[in-house]
């Protein structure tokens, strides 16, 4: 794809997961409507009608429809650059209004209740505990090698994708996260007997535990702790929001918080 090649050769990042997702989106939402139309015949009205009807006809959120519009704009910009059309009919089309997405975050009391009980599967408990007190993403925890864990800190330099395997972090940058003695002890216990380049959250050290193997026990723990996780919109990722909330409330500067969390902007 010339769009992806251009981005990669100019120092950008484009993951295989994103490539597959965008390809599926294009085949499902763009090609059926525009695929048979000669490029010069596509009008602004065509694009505007398409984006307005997309959420209702395909039962998708406005945010998803806007991603489709962004994809179409990228494709048509290439057509302009190559001289196939003089201008893009999609360039001035405004995106749809998006409803803010609610994101749940655990309270300190909920976190205490969750981790004060014994879990049936120790790696799931450990993964949740590490997420709550480091803010690491599930993919980063699944990709955690023994060599990344040090006394006092974790070097987060990769994530895990079931399509790609081990890959760089979401931001493409490494970061260091402080590690308490208890967290180090939990990880060291799981890593016992493993080589430096073997995975910690894995049955064999080579392939990480499946997402659900690590997240389903959390749902059970929340139910036992009396937490209605569906009503509260809580999930494994909510530990990241919890940790972010705690470090912001502690008074750390925004720059330090972003460096620890791995956020690109405020």
Secondary structure by P-SEA (a helix, b strand, c coil): caaaaaaaaacccccaaaaaaaaaaaaccccccccccccccccaaaaaaaaaaccccccccaaaaaaaaaaaaaaaaaaaaacccccccccccccccccbbbbbbbcaaaaaaaaccccccaaaaaaaaaaacccccaaaaaaccccccccccccccbbbbcccccccccccccbbbbbcaaaaaaaaaaaccccccccccccccccccccccccaaaaaaaaaacccccccccccaaaaaaaaaaaaaacccaaaaaaaaccccc
